[in-house]
Amino acid sequence: MKELNPKELKQMIDAKEDFQLIDVREDYEVEIVTLDGEHMPMADIMQQTEKISRDKKVVIHCRSGKRSAAVIQALETNHGFTNLYNLQGGILAYADQVDHSLTKY
């Protein structure tokens, strides 16, 4: 599984790279803190695969990186995606390493 760290994600954002950011956390978690990606809860994402880009980098994240890793594995195995990247450590690591103003929970 391909991964990138929070600082690499920040560089992509700052460079205005064309990529898709998907948040697979639950609704209540997104209400606490967000990286402004598209919200596709883990329970629903397999029914929304047509919304996931196949022709650019797609970064998938959750709170700590575990759920997003499971989602990526399922998407790669069952739907043949090859352009997915897991955010190492999830939004918690992003808050620790990049944006200290983000709420941690």
ABEGO torsion letter per residue (X at the ends): XBBBBAAAAAAAAAAGBBBBBBBABBAAAAAABBAGBBBBBAAAAAAAAAABBAABBBBBBBAAGAAAAAAAAAAAAAAGBAABBBBBGEAAAAAAAABAABBBX
